Amino acid sequence: LVFFDSVTFSQTVDTVVRTIINFWWLLVFVALSILAPQIWLIYIQEYWRRKEVKWILLELRIPREARRPPRAMEQVFTSMSSLRNSPAGPKEKWWDGEVTMWFSAEIVSFGGELHFYMAVPSKHRNAVEAVLYSQYPDVEIVAADEYIRRLPPTIDEFHERGYELFGNELTLAKPDAFPIRTYADFEENLEEKELDPLSTLLEIMAKINPRETVLAQILFRPHTNDNWKKAGEKLVLELKERSKSEVVTPSGKFTFVERSPGEVEVMKAVERNIAKPGFDTLIRYLYIAPQEIYSDGFARRGIFSAFNQYATESLNKFRHNIKA
């Protein structure tokens, strides 16, 4: 019986091998049929980016005396959410390769000297400037040189010049439907005074050594569908159902709703979050310093701590993107 099983197994393997050899072309055809469309899409989208998208870096010079509430910047992003250019049909997607373009909001500290930039596709420059002027009438917007060209182009050259650097990307700890703390959470209702949600980050970046450089960047583009909102609606429904309980009495069945103040706040925050436009977002920062004053603790934890002011255990917070 053992001998029979061994012979049968050997014959089966031999049959499979001969089948693969005889029909290898069919397997290759199936593999290419699955992979070829995606390979083409990657190629044509990259071609479109290089050919059609021309970037311009704008520096935003905001007077110190200009006082605008954080909701003004929220209105800027809300207006920019309409600048989506997702493909309108198969031709634009598969032949033209059009994709939704990214924008970049950046804060750079050159030895404690703060600069605010926004990198935008040139075709959207007028629209972005109009939105910024509508909310910040006193802002001065000028085309700026690419400051990144001040830095060595490779890691080896960084080290040859005696510099060390650390880069980090941030990701959310929970699903997108859970928001981080926003400007509304920084308001002091009793005094009717609004706190600046960027104050901690700006203070840290302003206090660095004159020979250090810190770059913080938020890449964003309008989200092309509302699937993330559906996930948020499902989450709210689950939270509501979780707090319900049924009690059967001789007079009938009763449904009780018992929600803690924390659960109510979470549902309100999620609903407030999904009521706003969505963006694909990436946050990252870079710390550069001469090797003799380079601080690994400041690079890994000091700058990251500034983003902890937006964290809340009941909702969402940032964490290091260790997969990047």
N, C-alpha and C positions, 0 to 999 in steps of 0.2 A: 504493500500500500504506500509506504514511504517512497519507494522507488518510482511508483506510478505517479505520485504527486510531483516528484522532482522532474520527471520527464514531461509531465503536462505543463508545469511552470516554465520549463526551458523552451518548450514549443510555443507557448504563449508569448514569451519575451521575443523569440525569434520572429514571430508573426508581426508583432507590434513594430519591431525594428524595420522589417522589410516594408511594412506599410508606410512608415515615416519616410524611408528612402524613396519609395515609389511616388509618394504624394507630397514631397517636400514643397513643391511649388504652390500647392494648395494652402499649406500652412503659412508660407510666406505671404501669399495673397491675402489671407484673412488678417494676419498681423498688420500688414500695410494698410488694409482697409480701415482698421481701427485707429492706427497711429497717424496715418498720413493727414487726415483732416486737422488734427491738433498740431502737427508739425507745421503745416501750411499756415494755420491761424497764428501761431507764434511768430513765424517768419514775416507775414504780411503786416501784423500789428507793429512789430519792431520797425519794419520799413516805413510804415506810416508815421510812427513817432519821430524817426530821424528826418524824414522828408518834410512833414507838414507842421510839426510843433517847433516853433521858435520861442525861446524863453527870454524874458527880461527880468532883471532883478531891480526891484524898487526899494528905496530906503524911505522909511516913514520917520520924519523928524517932527516930533510932537513937543510943543512948548511945555515947560514945566508947569506953567500956570493954567494950562488947559485941564479942566476937570470934567470928565465925562463918566457916567455910570457904566459898569460892566455890561449892562443890557444893550448899550450902544454897539459893542462889538458883536454881541449875539445877533443884532439886527444885520450887521455886515455879513455874517456867515449865512443868515437866513436868505439874504438877497443873493449871495453867491451860489446857493444851492440850485438856483435856476440855470446856472451856467454849465449844465450837463450836456454832453454831446455824444451820448451813447448811439450806436448804429441804429438807424431807423428801419433797416430791412436787411435781407440776406446779402444784397450787393455791397452795402456799406460795411457789413461785418466780414464777409468772406473774400471780397475782391478789393475793396478799398482798405480794409484793416482798421477802420476807425475805432477808437476806444475813448472812454471818458478820461479827460486830461486831469492831471494832478496840479495842485497849488501847494505852496510852501510858505508857512509863517515862521519866521526865525528871529531869535534874540541872540545876539553875539556880544560877548564881553571881551574886549582887548585890554587886558590888564586892569579891569574895573571900569573901563569906558564902554557904556552900553549903546548898542545900535539895534534898531528894529528894521527888519527887512520883510519883503514879501516877494517871492518868485512866482510869476504868473506867465501863462502863454501870451505871447505878444498880441494875438488877436483879441484877447480879453482885457488888455491894459486899460482902455478907456472906460469899460464897464466897471472894473474893479476900482479905479480911481474915483469914478462918480459915486460909487457906494461909500467909499471911505470919506470923501468930502461931505457927503450928506450927513454923516454921523459925527465927523471930526472936522468942522469948518476951518480950524486953525492949523491943521496938519500941513506940512510941506512934504510933497512927494517928488522924489527925483530919481532918475535912473542911476544906478550905482554899478561900479565895477565888481566883478566876481571876487569877493574877498578870499574865497577858498584858494585862489591862485597865489596868495601870499605864502601858502603852506607848501612844503615839499610834496611831490606827487606820489612818493612811495614810502613804505615803512622803513626800508633800508636807509633812505636819505634822511628821514627823521632821526634815526639813531646816529648816523654819521655826523649830523649837526649837533648832537648832544641833547636831543629832545626825546621825551617819552610821551605816550598818549594812551588814553583809555576811552573806548566808545561803548555805549549801552543803548539798547532799545527797550521800551516799556510796553507791556501788554496788560490787558485787564485780567483780574483774578477770577471774575465771574462772567456769565454770559452778557452780551451787549445790552440786553433790556434793563439790567441793573445799572443805574447812573452813578457816577462819582459825585462828590459834593460840587455844587455849582455856586455861582455868585449869589443866588437867592439864599443859600445857607450861610453866607458870610454877612448878611444884613443884620444890623442891630436894630431890631424893631422898636425897642423902647426909646432910643435916641433918634430914630429915623436917620441913621447914618449908615452909609455903605462902606464896607471895608474892601480894599483892593485884593482880589484873589491872587494876583501875581506878586504881591509885595514880598513874600518870603523868597520866592525864586529870584526876583530882581535884587533883593538885598544880598543874597548869597553870591550872585554873579558880580555885584558891584564891589564886594569886599576881597576879591582875589588879589594875589600878588601882581604887581605891574608886569611881570614877565610871564604870567600865565594867560591862557586863553580858554574860554568856555563857549561852546556853540550849542544852542538848544533849538531843535527844529520840530515843527508839527507839519507833517505831510497830510493833505486831505484832498478828497475829491467827492463830489456829490454821489450818493449811492443811487444806483439805477433802478432799484425795486424796493418794495416795502415788506419783504419777507421778514426782516428783523422786527418789524412792528407786530406782525402776526405772532411771533414768538413772545413778545411782550404782552400781548392781549391774552395769550394762553397762560402766561405766568400769573397775571392778575386773576384770571378765572380760577386757577389752582389755589391761589392764596385765599380767595373768597370761599371756595369749597372746603378748604382745610379747616376753616374756623366755624363751620356749621356742624351741628349735632342734632340728632332727632331723639325725641322722648315720646314713648307711647304710654298714654294714660287711658283709664276707662272712658274718658270723654273724647278721646281721639289722639291723633298724632300731631306733635308740635315740633317745629324746627327752631332751634335757638342759634343765634349768632353771637359768638364770644370772640372779640378781637382785642388784642392788647394795643396800647397806643403805638408801640413799635411796628406792629403789623399794619396798622392803618397808615403810618407814615411811609412804609415801604410801598404799599399799593399806590399811594398818592404820588410818590416819587417816580415809580415806573410809568404810571399813566401820564405824568407830566413829561417824561422822557420821550415816550413814543408819540407824543403829540407834536414833536418838533421834527424838522428835516433831518435825514440821516446822512452821514458821511463815512466813507472808508478812511480810516485814520491810522497814522503811524507816528509815534513820538520817539525821538532819539536825541542823545546829546553826546558831545565829544569834549574831552578835557585834554589840554596840551600844556606841557611845562618842561623847562630844562630839567635834566635828570637830577641835578643836585638839589632842586627844591620840589621835585615831583612828589605828590602826596597820594599814595594809593588809597588811603582811607577816605580822603575827600572825593577822589574820583568815583569810588564804588558806593560810598554811603552818604557823603556830604551833599552832593548834588541831588541824589535820589531822594534824600530826606525832604527836599523842597517840594517834591511831588506828593509827599505823604499828607500835606495839608488838605488834599482833595479826597483823602481816604475815609471810609466809614465801614465798619465791620458789618453793619446791617445791610449795606447796599453794595458798593464796589470799591476797588482800590487798584493801584498799579503794582506790578511786580516785574522783576527782570525777565526779559525774554531770553531764556537760556537756550532756546532752540535756534536763535538767530545765528 
